[in-house]
Amino acid sequence: MTATITPATASERISEFQSLFAEFAATYLKTEEGLDHIHLYEPERAAAKSAYADLSSRSDAGNLETDQVLLKLLPWTDSEANRNRGAWISVAPAITGDIKSWFEKAGWAKREDWPQISQAILKFVRTCVEDPTNLEEPKRPTSRLPGAEPGWMERDQRILRLHA
Protein backbone atom coordinates (compact mmCIF):
# COMPACT_ATOMS: atom_id res chain seq x y z
CA MET A 1 0.00 0.00 0.00
CA THR A 2 1.34 3.42 -0.92
CA ALA A 3 0.31 6.49 0.99
CA THR A 4 -0.27 9.69 -0.92
CA ILE A 5 0.83 12.81 0.85
CA THR A 6 -0.80 15.96 -0.39
CA PRO A 7 1.37 19.05 -0.07
CA ALA A 8 -0.06 21.57 2.36
CA THR A 9 -0.01 25.30 1.94
CA ALA A 10 1.81 27.47 4.43
CA SER A 11 -1.47 28.67 5.92
CA GLU A 12 -2.67 25.05 6.30
CA ARG A 13 0.58 24.15 8.09
CA ILE A 14 0.26 27.15 10.39
CA SER A 15 -3.33 26.24 11.17
CA GLU A 16 -2.37 22.62 11.84
CA PHE A 17 0.49 23.69 14.11
CA GLN A 18 -1.76 26.07 16.05
CA SER A 19 -4.33 23.33 16.52
CA LEU A 20 -1.75 20.80 17.69
CA PHE A 21 -0.14 23.33 20.01
CA ALA A 22 -3.49 24.22 21.56
CA GLU A 23 -4.12 20.51 22.14
CA PHE A 24 -0.64 20.13 23.69
CA ALA A 25 -1.18 23.12 25.97
CA ALA A 26 -4.59 21.90 27.08
CA THR A 27 -3.72 18.24 27.62
CA TYR A 28 -0.07 18.15 28.71
CA LEU A 29 1.65 21.42 29.44
CA LYS A 30 0.04 22.16 32.80
CA THR A 31 -0.40 18.57 33.90
CA GLU A 32 1.78 17.11 36.64
CA GLU A 33 3.74 15.20 33.99
CA GLY A 34 4.20 18.33 31.86
CA LEU A 35 5.34 20.42 34.81
CA ASP A 36 7.74 17.66 35.88
CA HIS A 37 9.18 17.69 32.37
CA ILE A 38 9.68 21.46 32.44
CA HIS A 39 11.53 21.16 35.76
CA LEU A 40 14.01 18.75 34.16
CA TYR A 41 15.48 21.71 32.28
CA GLU A 42 16.73 23.53 35.38
CA PRO A 43 19.65 21.19 36.20
CA GLU A 44 20.37 20.89 32.48
CA ARG A 45 20.62 24.66 32.20
CA ALA A 46 22.86 24.88 35.29
CA ALA A 47 25.20 22.22 33.87
CA ALA A 48 25.33 24.03 30.53
CA LYS A 49 26.16 27.37 32.14
CA SER A 50 28.93 25.82 34.20
CA ALA A 51 30.40 23.96 31.23
CA TYR A 52 30.21 27.07 29.05
CA ALA A 53 32.09 29.17 31.61
CA ASP A 54 34.72 26.47 32.11
CA LEU A 55 35.25 25.83 28.39
CA SER A 56 35.41 29.55 27.60
CA SER A 57 38.07 30.05 30.29
CA ARG A 58 40.05 27.07 29.03
CA SER A 59 39.84 28.32 25.46
CA ASP A 60 40.98 31.81 26.48
CA ALA A 61 43.95 30.24 28.30
CA GLY A 62 44.81 28.03 25.30
CA ASN A 63 43.91 24.80 27.15
CA LEU A 64 40.80 23.72 25.28
CA GLU A 65 40.37 19.95 24.99
CA THR A 66 38.46 18.78 21.92
CA ASP A 67 36.66 15.98 23.74
CA GLN A 68 35.47 18.27 26.51
CA VAL A 69 33.70 20.56 24.04
CA LEU A 70 31.97 17.58 22.47
CA LEU A 71 30.99 16.13 25.85
CA LYS A 72 29.91 19.37 27.50
CA LEU A 73 28.21 21.34 24.70
CA LEU A 74 26.34 18.65 22.76
CA PRO A 75 23.16 17.06 24.15
CA TRP A 76 23.80 13.42 25.14
CA THR A 77 21.48 10.54 26.05
CA ASP A 78 21.16 9.79 29.75
CA SER A 79 23.12 6.56 30.05
CA GLU A 80 25.53 5.22 32.64
CA ALA A 81 28.43 5.45 30.17
CA ASN A 82 27.65 9.08 29.30
CA ARG A 83 27.20 10.05 32.95
CA ASN A 84 30.50 8.35 33.86
CA ARG A 85 32.43 10.32 31.27
CA GLY A 86 30.86 13.61 32.29
CA ALA A 87 28.70 14.21 29.21
CA TRP A 88 26.01 16.90 29.23
CA ILE A 89 22.87 14.82 29.76
CA SER A 90 19.87 16.24 27.97
CA VAL A 91 16.11 15.87 28.13
CA ALA A 92 16.18 15.96 24.31
CA PRO A 93 19.45 14.24 23.36
CA ALA A 94 20.96 14.14 19.89
CA ILE A 95 24.05 12.07 20.70
CA THR A 96 23.69 8.51 21.95
CA GLY A 97 27.17 7.05 21.64
CA ASP A 98 30.63 7.81 20.30
CA ILE A 99 30.15 10.86 18.11
CA LYS A 100 33.63 10.68 16.65
CA SER A 101 33.23 7.09 15.44
CA TRP A 102 29.73 7.86 14.18
CA PHE A 103 30.85 10.84 12.10
CA GLU A 104 34.07 9.22 10.90
CA LYS A 105 32.31 6.00 9.80
CA ALA A 106 29.70 8.06 7.96
CA GLY A 107 32.49 9.99 6.21
CA TRP A 108 31.37 13.30 7.69
CA ALA A 109 34.61 13.96 9.56
CA LYS A 110 38.18 12.73 9.78
CA ARG A 111 40.18 12.24 12.96
CA GLU A 112 42.15 15.43 12.27
CA ASP A 113 38.94 17.51 11.89
CA TRP A 114 37.83 17.28 15.53
CA PRO A 115 39.84 20.20 16.95
CA GLN A 116 38.38 22.49 14.27
CA ILE A 117 34.89 21.11 14.83
CA SER A 118 35.19 21.69 18.58
CA GLN A 119 36.43 25.24 18.06
CA ALA A 120 33.49 25.94 15.71
CA ILE A 121 31.00 24.57 18.26
CA LEU A 122 32.43 26.70 21.07
CA LYS A 123 32.59 29.76 18.79
CA PHE A 124 28.95 29.28 17.86
CA VAL A 125 27.84 28.95 21.48
CA ARG A 126 29.95 31.94 22.57
CA THR A 127 28.47 34.11 19.85
CA CYS A 128 24.95 33.06 20.84
CA VAL A 129 25.61 33.91 24.48
CA GLU A 130 27.57 37.11 23.92
CA ASP A 131 25.45 38.53 21.08
CA PRO A 132 22.12 36.69 20.76
CA THR A 133 20.83 39.39 18.41
CA ASN A 134 23.31 38.21 15.77
CA LEU A 135 22.45 34.54 15.35
CA GLU A 136 22.91 34.35 11.59
CA GLU A 137 26.68 34.92 11.80
CA PRO A 138 27.47 32.00 14.11
CA LYS A 139 25.31 29.60 12.11
CA ARG A 140 27.56 29.85 9.08
CA PRO A 141 30.61 28.03 10.47
CA THR A 142 28.60 25.30 12.15
CA SER A 143 26.35 24.81 9.14
CA ARG A 144 29.44 23.74 7.20
CA LEU A 145 30.33 21.07 9.74
CA PRO A 146 29.71 17.72 8.09
CA GLY A 147 26.82 15.78 9.56
CA ALA A 148 26.00 18.44 12.14
CA GLU A 149 22.32 18.86 12.75
CA PRO A 150 21.27 22.50 13.17
CA GLY A 151 19.04 21.60 16.12
CA TRP A 152 22.05 20.49 18.16
CA MET A 153 23.41 24.00 18.26
CA GLU A 154 20.05 25.72 18.54
CA ARG A 155 19.45 23.69 21.68
CA ASP A 156 22.62 25.22 23.14
CA GLN A 157 21.25 28.67 22.32
CA ARG A 158 18.10 28.04 24.34
CA ILE A 159 19.75 26.30 27.27
CA LEU A 160 22.62 28.77 27.59
CA ARG A 161 20.54 31.91 27.83
CA LEU A 162 22.57 33.26 30.70
CA HIS A 163 20.28 36.18 31.40
CA ALA A 164 17.05 34.19 31.36
Secondary structure, DSSP 4 states (H G I P E B T S, - for coil): -----PPPPHHHHHHHHHHHHHHHIIIIITSHHHHHHHHTHHHHHHHHHHHHHHHHHHHHTT---HHHHHHHHS-B---HHHHHTT--B-SS-SB-S-HHHHHHHHTS--GGGHHHHHHHHHHHHHHHHH-TT--HHHHHHHHTSTT--HHHHHHHHHHT-TT-
